[in-house]
């Protein structure tokens, strides 16, 4: 009996030692697993942190490069015009000279979506240290960036983006929209065999194809000359503006976007796309305000701007108190975000 009790006690002791060893092994195993998991978490976290820092640095470099390219293309933007998006539109011919037949500034108010169109005659006289001549020929001389800088200087406003469209692409864009309804103010009859241009459009309300709209805009009548051309450009933009806002334009948007993406030259990059989309989303249904820069023709047929009158018109279009209010609103929004 005593031996059985002693054996039982010994068995219990062995069992307890075995359970202690198992518990110790489990504890060590759990600690090893925890260490491995912790190490993996630290490794993944460190890798993610390094990847994040690398992506952030690449983004900063990319954005800096974008700002440098933008400044090189359109110059530094004046903070006074942060409440507006001003886009220079150049319609260039298809010849080797690459002259700009159409020079317009399309300006949107970022808050209201109201728009304004500033027409600039292609024969506007430009005089710099390196160039003296007509604005339309400046594009072939120095490219879009040079035209942007001179137009910005001429108008006294910031130009944020530019779009360049050639005549063939322009005609295809109008045809994609289904043509345009325009009142033709006089019988247009003009033939130029050298330039390969033949214009014959009767007076009255007309539904014009892309090629006909192009001829309508290029026609230079004897009565008003380049002034009449600018007025027709402004009338065209109003008609196009109305057309774009119609519901039947919506199914055509993919084809229009394809033309913009693949067949037009523009300064806009991916960083601008969200802003431009937001501006276009707010487009007002009210027709745009249109002006032509005031001035007069000299003896050579060049358009000489009236600087004092031009400055007054620009002050009307971009009133200083509106700009200050928009700037203050932007500062308030920034402070709210930072808070």
C-alpha positions as a LaTeX table, in Angstrom:
\begin{tabular}{lrrr}
\hline
Residue & $x$ (\AA) & $y$ (\AA) & $z$ (\AA) \\
\hline
Unk1 & 0.00 & 0.00 & 0.00 \\
Unk2 & 2.83 & 2.38 & 0.89 \\
Unk3 & 4.59 & 1.47 & $-2.35$ \\
Unk4 & 1.47 & 2.20 & $-4.40$ \\
Unk5 & 1.10 & 5.61 & $-2.74$ \\
Unk6 & 4.77 & 6.38 & $-3.39$ \\
Unk7 & 4.38 & 5.35 & $-7.06$ \\
Unk8 & 1.31 & 7.53 & $-7.44$ \\
Unk9 & 3.11 & 10.51 & $-5.94$ \\
Unk10 & 6.05 & 9.96 & $-8.29$ \\
Unk11 & 3.72 & 9.69 & $-11.30$ \\
Unk12 & 1.99 & 12.92 & $-10.30$ \\
Unk13 & 5.35 & 14.67 & $-9.96$ \\
Unk14 & 6.42 & 13.47 & $-13.41$ \\
Unk15 & 3.11 & 14.53 & $-14.85$ \\
Unk16 & 3.42 & 17.96 & $-13.28$ \\
Unk17 & 7.02 & 18.32 & $-14.55$ \\
Unk18 & 5.87 & 17.29 & $-18.04$ \\
Unk19 & 3.03 & 19.83 & $-17.96$ \\
Unk20 & 5.46 & 22.53 & $-16.76$ \\
Unk21 & 7.85 & 21.68 & $-19.62$ \\
Unk22 & 4.96 & 21.80 & $-22.11$ \\
Unk23 & 3.82 & 25.16 & $-20.71$ \\
Unk24 & 7.37 & 26.49 & $-20.86$ \\
Unk25 & 7.75 & 25.22 & $-24.43$ \\
Unk26 & 4.46 & 26.80 & $-25.41$ \\
Unk27 & 5.49 & 30.07 & $-23.78$ \\
Unk28 & 8.84 & 30.07 & $-25.59$ \\
Unk29 & 7.11 & 29.15 & $-28.86$ \\
Unk30 & 4.57 & 31.95 & $-28.38$ \\
Unk31 & 7.37 & 34.42 & $-27.63$ \\
Unk32 & 9.23 & 33.32 & $-30.77$ \\
Unk33 & 6.06 & 33.71 & $-32.85$ \\
Unk34 & 5.40 & 37.14 & $-31.32$ \\
Unk35 & 8.98 & 38.19 & $-32.05$ \\
Unk36 & 8.65 & 37.00 & $-35.63$ \\
Unk37 & 5.33 & 38.80 & $-36.07$ \\
Unk38 & 6.73 & 41.93 & $-34.45$ \\
Unk39 & 9.78 & 41.81 & $-36.67$ \\
Unk40 & 7.58 & 41.33 & $-39.74$ \\
Unk41 & 5.37 & 44.26 & $-38.71$ \\
Unk42 & 8.42 & 46.44 & $-38.13$ \\
Unk43 & 9.90 & 45.38 & $-41.46$ \\
Unk44 & 6.65 & 46.01 & $-43.36$ \\
Unk45 & 6.11 & 49.31 & $-41.54$ \\
Unk46 & 9.67 & 50.42 & $-42.26$ \\
Unk47 & 9.30 & 49.38 & $-45.90$ \\
Unk48 & 5.96 & 51.19 & $-46.20$ \\
Unk49 & 7.47 & 54.26 & $-44.53$ \\
Unk50 & 10.44 & 54.23 & $-46.90$ \\
Unk51 & 8.13 & 53.70 & $-49.87$ \\
Unk52 & 5.92 & 56.54 & $-48.69$ \\
Unk53 & 8.89 & 58.86 & $-48.28$ \\
Unk54 & 10.16 & 57.87 & $-51.72$ \\
Unk55 & 6.74 & 58.42 & $-53.35$ \\
Unk56 & 6.35 & 61.74 & $-51.52$ \\
Unk57 & 9.79 & 62.91 & $-52.65$ \\
Unk58 & 9.04 & 61.83 & $-56.22$ \\
Unk59 & 5.70 & 63.67 & $-56.08$ \\
Unk60 & 7.39 & 66.82 & $-54.75$ \\
Unk61 & 9.99 & 66.63 & $-57.51$ \\
Unk62 & 7.29 & 66.00 & $-60.11$ \\
Unk63 & 5.22 & 68.94 & $-58.88$ \\
Unk64 & 8.29 & 71.18 & $-58.78$ \\
Unk65 & 9.08 & 70.16 & $-62.36$ \\
Unk66 & 5.47 & 70.90 & $-63.32$ \\
Unk67 & 5.68 & 74.37 & $-61.75$ \\
Unk68 & 8.99 & 75.03 & $-63.49$ \\
Unk69 & 7.54 & 73.95 & $-66.86$ \\
Unk70 & 4.40 & 75.99 & $-66.29$ \\
Unk71 & 6.40 & 79.10 & $-65.40$ \\
Unk72 & 8.56 & 78.60 & $-68.50$ \\
Unk73 & 5.44 & 78.24 & $-70.68$ \\
Unk74 & 3.09 & 80.90 & $-69.34$ \\
Unk75 & 5.18 & 82.86 & $-66.82$ \\
Unk76 & 4.48 & 83.32 & $-63.13$ \\
Unk77 & 0.81 & 83.85 & $-62.22$ \\
Unk78 & $-0.20$ & 87.09 & $-60.52$ \\
Unk79 & $-2.02$ & 86.28 & $-57.22$ \\
Unk80 & $-4.54$ & 89.01 & $-58.10$ \\
Unk81 & $-6.00$ & 86.70 & $-60.75$ \\
Unk82 & $-6.33$ & 83.53 & $-58.65$ \\
Unk83 & $-10.12$ & 83.89 & $-58.82$ \\
Unk84 & $-10.06$ & 83.45 & $-62.60$ \\
Unk85 & $-8.94$ & 80.86 & $-65.12$ \\
Unk86 & $-7.65$ & 82.64 & $-68.23$ \\
Unk87 & $-7.02$ & 80.52 & $-71.33$ \\
Unk88 & $-5.35$ & 81.75 & $-74.49$ \\
Unk89 & $-6.76$ & 80.13 & $-77.64$ \\
Unk90 & $-4.68$ & 80.22 & $-80.82$ \\
Unk91 & $-6.15$ & 79.07 & $-84.13$ \\
Unk92 & $-3.18$ & 78.42 & $-86.41$ \\
Unk93 & $-3.11$ & 77.93 & $-90.17$ \\
Unk94 & $-1.91$ & 74.76 & $-91.85$ \\
Unk95 & 0.89 & 76.40 & $-93.82$ \\
Unk96 & 4.60 & 76.16 & $-93.15$ \\
Unk97 & 4.52 & 79.70 & $-91.75$ \\
Unk98 & 2.40 & 78.55 & $-88.80$ \\
Unk99 & 0.71 & 81.89 & $-88.21$ \\
Unk100 & $-2.10$ & 82.44 & $-85.73$ \\
Unk101 & $-5.28$ & 83.49 & $-87.55$ \\
Unk102 & $-7.32$ & 83.55 & $-84.33$ \\
Unk103 & $-6.17$ & 84.98 & $-80.99$ \\
Unk104 & $-8.71$ & 84.89 & $-78.16$ \\
Unk105 & $-8.57$ & 84.89 & $-74.37$ \\
Unk106 & $-11.37$ & 82.90 & $-72.72$ \\
Unk107 & $-11.72$ & 83.78 & $-69.04$ \\
Unk108 & $-13.84$ & 81.98 & $-66.43$ \\
Unk109 & $-14.71$ & 83.16 & $-62.95$ \\
Unk110 & $-13.84$ & 80.22 & $-60.71$ \\
Unk111 & $-16.71$ & 80.96 & $-58.30$ \\
Unk112 & $-19.62$ & 81.80 & $-60.60$ \\
Unk113 & $-18.63$ & 80.16 & $-63.90$ \\
Unk114 & $-19.33$ & 83.44 & $-65.72$ \\
Unk115 & $-17.16$ & 83.83 & $-68.78$ \\
Unk116 & $-15.66$ & 86.62 & $-70.83$ \\
Unk117 & $-14.03$ & 86.60 & $-74.25$ \\
Unk118 & $-11.30$ & 89.05 & $-75.21$ \\
Unk119 & $-10.73$ & 89.24 & $-78.94$ \\
Unk120 & $-7.30$ & 90.33 & $-80.15$ \\
Unk121 & $-6.80$ & 91.16 & $-83.84$ \\
Unk122 & $-4.11$ & 88.99 & $-85.44$ \\
Unk123 & $-2.64$ & 92.18 & $-86.91$ \\
Unk124 & $-2.07$ & 93.74 & $-83.47$ \\
Unk125 & 1.35 & 95.38 & $-83.54$ \\
Unk126 & 3.88 & 93.93 & $-81.10$ \\
Unk127 & 7.29 & 95.49 & $-80.47$ \\
Unk128 & 9.90 & 93.84 & $-78.22$ \\
Unk129 & 13.69 & 93.90 & $-78.13$ \\
Unk130 & 13.84 & 90.83 & $-80.36$ \\
Unk131 & 10.66 & 91.16 & $-82.44$ \\
Unk132 & 8.66 & 93.87 & $-84.16$ \\
Unk133 & 5.65 & 92.76 & $-86.15$ \\
Unk134 & 2.11 & 91.48 & $-86.06$ \\
Unk135 & 0.84 & 89.26 & $-83.26$ \\
Unk136 & $-0.31$ & 86.52 & $-85.64$ \\
Unk137 & 3.22 & 86.10 & $-86.98$ \\
Unk138 & 4.73 & 86.02 & $-83.48$ \\
Unk139 & 3.63 & 82.38 & $-83.06$ \\
Unk140 & 5.83 & 81.25 & $-85.95$ \\
Unk141 & 8.68 & 83.39 & $-84.59$ \\
Unk142 & 8.74 & 82.35 & $-80.94$ \\
Unk143 & 6.09 & 79.69 & $-80.34$ \\
Unk144 & 3.17 & 79.59 & $-77.92$ \\
Unk145 & 5.15 & 80.64 & $-74.83$ \\
Unk146 & 6.23 & 83.87 & $-76.50$ \\
Unk147 & 2.66 & 84.67 & $-77.55$ \\
Unk148 & 1.44 & 83.94 & $-74.00$ \\
Unk149 & 3.95 & 86.33 & $-72.46$ \\
Unk150 & 3.18 & 89.13 & $-74.94$ \\
Unk151 & $-0.61$ & 88.75 & $-74.61$ \\
Unk152 & $-0.29$ & 88.72 & $-70.81$ \\
Unk153 & 1.81 & 91.88 & $-70.98$ \\
Unk154 & $-0.58$ & 93.52 & $-73.46$ \\
Unk155 & $-3.72$ & 92.85 & $-71.39$ \\
Unk156 & $-2.12$ & 93.16 & $-67.96$ \\
Unk157 & $-3.56$ & 89.83 & $-66.77$ \\
Unk158 & $-2.22$ & 86.36 & $-66.00$ \\
Unk159 & $-2.64$ & 83.68 & $-68.68$ \\
Unk160 & $-3.00$ & 80.34 & $-66.90$ \\
Unk161 & $-3.25$ & 77.94 & $-69.85$ \\
Unk162 & $-3.14$ & 77.93 & $-73.61$ \\
Unk163 & $-4.74$ & 75.81 & $-76.35$ \\
Unk164 & $-3.49$ & 75.62 & $-79.94$ \\
Unk165 & $-5.75$ & 74.19 & $-82.63$ \\
Unk166 & $-5.09$ & 73.90 & $-86.35$ \\
Unk167 & $-7.75$ & 74.47 & $-88.99$ \\
Unk168 & $-8.33$ & 70.80 & $-89.88$ \\
Unk169 & $-8.80$ & 69.81 & $-86.24$ \\
Unk170 & $-11.03$ & 72.83 & $-85.71$ \\
Unk171 & $-13.29$ & 71.84 & $-88.61$ \\
Unk172 & $-13.51$ & 68.24 & $-87.35$ \\
Unk173 & $-14.44$ & 69.48 & $-83.88$ \\
Unk174 & $-17.35$ & 71.54 & $-85.27$ \\
Unk175 & $-18.51$ & 68.58 & $-87.38$ \\
Unk176 & $-18.39$ & 66.34 & $-84.29$ \\
Unk177 & $-20.74$ & 68.80 & $-82.58$ \\
Unk178 & $-23.06$ & 68.57 & $-85.58$ \\
Unk179 & $-22.31$ & 71.95 & $-87.13$ \\
Unk180 & $-23.21$ & 75.43 & $-85.90$ \\
Unk181 & $-26.11$ & 77.85 & $-86.47$ \\
Unk182 & $-24.81$ & 81.38 & $-87.15$ \\
Unk183 & $-26.29$ & 84.52 & $-88.68$ \\
Unk184 & $-24.04$ & 85.59 & $-91.57$ \\
Unk185 & $-24.13$ & 89.39 & $-91.62$ \\
Unk186 & $-23.25$ & 89.87 & $-95.30$ \\
Unk187 & $-22.70$ & 87.91 & $-98.49$ \\
Unk188 & $-19.21$ & 86.45 & $-98.28$ \\
Unk189 & $-17.53$ & 86.04 & $-101.65$ \\
Unk190 & $-13.77$ & 85.75 & $-101.80$ \\
Unk191 & $-11.32$ & 83.71 & $-103.87$ \\
Unk192 & $-7.56$ & 83.41 & $-103.38$ \\
Unk193 & $-6.00$ & 80.89 & $-105.75$ \\
Unk194 & $-2.53$ & 81.31 & $-104.20$ \\
Unk195 & $-3.79$ & 80.47 & $-100.72$ \\
Unk196 & $-6.24$ & 77.88 & $-102.07$ \\
Unk197 & $-9.11$ & 79.70 & $-100.36$ \\
Unk198 & $-12.61$ & 79.97 & $-101.83$ \\
Unk199 & $-15.33$ & 81.50 & $-99.64$ \\
Unk200 & $-18.95$ & 81.72 & $-100.79$ \\
Unk201 & $-21.48$ & 81.97 & $-97.95$ \\
Unk202 & $-24.79$ & 83.84 & $-98.43$ \\
Unk203 & $-26.15$ & 86.35 & $-95.95$ \\
Unk204 & $-28.73$ & 85.18 & $-93.39$ \\
Unk205 & $-29.15$ & 82.40 & $-90.84$ \\
Unk206 & $-27.04$ & 79.43 & $-91.89$ \\
Unk207 & $-26.26$ & 75.98 & $-90.52$ \\
Unk208 & $-22.53$ & 75.79 & $-91.17$ \\
Unk209 & $-20.28$ & 72.73 & $-91.32$ \\
Unk210 & $-16.81$ & 72.74 & $-89.79$ \\
Unk211 & $-15.18$ & 73.80 & $-93.07$ \\
Unk212 & $-17.76$ & 76.55 & $-93.59$ \\
Unk213 & $-17.29$ & 77.87 & $-90.04$ \\
Unk214 & $-13.56$ & 77.99 & $-90.70$ \\
Unk215 & $-14.15$ & 80.06 & $-93.86$ \\
Unk216 & $-16.63$ & 82.30 & $-92.01$ \\
Unk217 & $-13.96$ & 83.08 & $-89.41$ \\
Unk218 & $-11.16$ & 83.63 & $-91.94$ \\
Unk219 & $-13.16$ & 85.97 & $-94.19$ \\
Unk220 & $-11.88$ & 89.54 & $-94.14$ \\
Unk221 & $-14.46$ & 91.89 & $-95.61$ \\
Unk222 & $-13.66$ & 95.27 & $-97.11$ \\
Unk223 & $-15.82$ & 97.24 & $-94.67$ \\
Unk224 & $-14.40$ & 96.25 & $-91.28$ \\
Unk225 & $-11.33$ & 94.22 & $-92.21$ \\
Unk226 & $-9.62$ & 92.65 & $-89.21$ \\
Unk227 & $-12.13$ & 94.25 & $-86.81$ \\
Unk228 & $-14.97$ & 92.41 & $-88.55$ \\
Unk229 & $-12.99$ & 89.17 & $-88.32$ \\
Unk230 & $-12.60$ & 89.56 & $-84.56$ \\
Unk231 & $-16.30$ & 90.35 & $-84.18$ \\
Unk232 & $-17.18$ & 87.16 & $-86.08$ \\
Unk233 & $-14.80$ & 85.18 & $-83.86$ \\
Unk234 & $-16.62$ & 86.49 & $-80.80$ \\
Unk235 & $-20.02$ & 85.71 & $-82.34$ \\
Unk236 & $-18.76$ & 82.21 & $-83.14$ \\
Unk237 & $-17.57$ & 81.63 & $-79.56$ \\
Unk238 & $-20.99$ & 82.65 & $-78.22$ \\
Unk239 & $-22.73$ & 80.26 & $-80.63$ \\
Unk240 & $-20.28$ & 77.48 & $-79.73$ \\
Unk241 & $-20.80$ & 78.17 & $-76.01$ \\
Unk242 & $-24.58$ & 77.81 & $-76.44$ \\
Unk243 & $-24.12$ & 74.63 & $-78.50$ \\
Unk244 & $-21.87$ & 72.96 & $-75.92$ \\
Unk245 & $-24.43$ & 73.55 & $-73.15$ \\
Unk246 & $-27.19$ & 71.74 & $-75.07$ \\
Unk247 & $-28.23$ & 68.25 & $-73.95$ \\
Unk248 & $-27.57$ & 66.64 & $-77.32$ \\
Unk249 & $-23.87$ & 67.43 & $-76.84$ \\
Unk250 & $-23.54$ & 64.92 & $-73.98$ \\
Unk251 & $-23.33$ & 61.75 & $-76.18$ \\
Unk252 & $-20.65$ & 63.48 & $-78.26$ \\
Unk253 & $-18.37$ & 64.26 & $-75.30$ \\
Unk254 & $-16.14$ & 61.14 & $-75.66$ \\
Unk255 & $-15.37$ & 62.02 & $-79.29$ \\
Unk256 & $-14.77$ & 65.67 & $-78.33$ \\
Unk257 & $-12.48$ & 64.60 & $-75.48$ \\
Unk258 & $-10.53$ & 62.39 & $-77.89$ \\
Unk259 & $-9.93$ & 65.41 & $-80.18$ \\
Unk260 & $-8.75$ & 67.52 & $-77.25$ \\
Unk261 & $-6.48$ & 64.75 & $-75.97$ \\
Unk262 & $-4.87$ & 63.66 & $-79.23$ \\
Unk263 & $-5.09$ & 66.50 & $-81.72$ \\
Unk264 & $-4.65$ & 69.75 & $-79.80$ \\
Unk265 & $-1.58$ & 71.23 & $-78.18$ \\
Unk266 & $-2.18$ & 72.52 & $-74.69$ \\
Unk267 & $-0.16$ & 73.59 & $-71.67$ \\
Unk268 & $-2.54$ & 71.79 & $-69.28$ \\
Unk269 & $-1.10$ & 68.77 & $-67.44$ \\
Unk270 & $-2.54$ & 66.22 & $-65.04$ \\
Unk271 & $-2.22$ & 68.68 & $-62.14$ \\
Unk272 & $-4.52$ & 71.09 & $-63.98$ \\
Unk273 & $-7.15$ & 68.55 & $-65.02$ \\
Unk274 & $-9.13$ & 68.51 & $-61.76$ \\
Unk275 & $-9.19$ & 72.31 & $-61.59$ \\
Unk276 & $-10.25$ & 72.71 & $-65.22$ \\
Unk277 & $-12.94$ & 70.04 & $-64.84$ \\
Unk278 & $-14.30$ & 71.88 & $-61.80$ \\
Unk279 & $-14.30$ & 75.21 & $-63.67$ \\
Unk280 & $-16.13$ & 73.72 & $-66.66$ \\
Unk281 & $-18.63$ & 72.03 & $-64.35$ \\
Unk282 & $-19.57$ & 75.49 & $-63.04$ \\
Unk283 & $-19.98$ & 77.04 & $-66.51$ \\
Unk284 & $-22.79$ & 79.56 & $-66.35$ \\
Unk285 & $-25.66$ & 79.32 & $-68.83$ \\
Unk286 & $-25.42$ & 83.09 & $-69.31$ \\
Unk287 & $-23.72$ & 84.04 & $-72.60$ \\
Unk288 & $-20.15$ & 85.28 & $-72.24$ \\
Unk289 & $-19.25$ & 88.95 & $-72.19$ \\
Unk290 & $-17.24$ & 89.80 & $-75.30$ \\
Unk291 & $-14.91$ & 92.67 & $-76.10$ \\
Unk292 & $-12.26$ & 93.45 & $-78.68$ \\
Unk293 & $-9.18$ & 95.29 & $-77.53$ \\
Unk294 & $-9.67$ & 98.97 & $-78.41$ \\
Unk295 & $-7.35$ & 100.63 & $-80.88$ \\
Unk296 & $-7.05$ & 101.72 & $-84.49$ \\
Unk297 & $-5.36$ & 100.72 & $-87.74$ \\
Unk298 & $-2.19$ & 102.50 & $-88.81$ \\
Unk299 & $-1.23$ & 103.26 & $-92.39$ \\
Unk300 & 0.22 & 99.77 & $-92.82$ \\
Unk301 & $-2.99$ & 98.08 & $-91.72$ \\
Unk302 & $-1.61$ & 96.97 & $-88.33$ \\
Unk303 & $-3.82$ & 97.26 & $-85.25$ \\
Unk304 & $-2.36$ & 99.67 & $-82.66$ \\
Unk305 & $-3.96$ & 99.23 & $-79.21$ \\
Unk306 & $-5.25$ & 102.21 & $-77.27$ \\
Unk307 & $-3.40$ & 101.49 & $-74.03$ \\
Unk308 & $-5.41$ & 103.78 & $-71.74$ \\
Unk309 & $-8.77$ & 102.53 & $-73.01$ \\
Unk310 & $-7.58$ & 98.93 & $-72.90$ \\
Unk311 & $-6.53$ & 99.27 & $-69.25$ \\
Unk312 & $-9.95$ & 100.71 & $-68.43$ \\
Unk313 & $-11.73$ & 97.80 & $-70.12$ \\
Unk314 & $-9.54$ & 95.26 & $-68.30$ \\
Unk315 & $-10.38$ & 96.96 & $-64.99$ \\
Unk316 & $-14.07$ & 96.55 & $-65.83$ \\
Unk317 & $-13.67$ & 92.87 & $-66.69$ \\
Unk318 & $-11.42$ & 92.09 & $-63.73$ \\
Unk319 & $-12.49$ & 94.54 & $-60.99$ \\
Unk320 & $-9.91$ & 94.86 & $-58.26$ \\
Unk321 & $-12.39$ & 94.53 & $-55.37$ \\
Unk322 & $-13.72$ & 91.24 & $-56.79$ \\
Unk323 & $-10.20$ & 89.88 & $-57.07$ \\
Unk324 & $-9.42$ & 90.89 & $-53.48$ \\
Unk325 & $-12.64$ & 89.28 & $-52.19$ \\
Unk326 & $-11.90$ & 86.04 & $-54.04$ \\
Unk327 & $-8.33$ & 86.06 & $-52.73$ \\
Unk328 & $-9.56$ & 86.65 & $-49.16$ \\
Unk329 & $-12.08$ & 83.81 & $-49.56$ \\
Unk330 & $-9.27$ & 81.53 & $-50.68$ \\
Unk331 & $-7.18$ & 82.56 & $-47.64$ \\
Unk332 & $-10.15$ & 81.89 & $-45.33$ \\
Unk333 & $-10.63$ & 78.45 & $-46.84$ \\
Unk334 & $-6.91$ & 77.72 & $-46.33$ \\
Unk335 & $-7.11$ & 78.79 & $-42.67$ \\
Unk336 & $-10.21$ & 76.62 & $-42.14$ \\
Unk337 & $-8.42$ & 73.65 & $-43.61$ \\
Unk338 & $-5.33$ & 74.24 & $-41.47$ \\
Unk339 & $-7.50$ & 74.55 & $-38.34$ \\
\hline
\end{tabular}
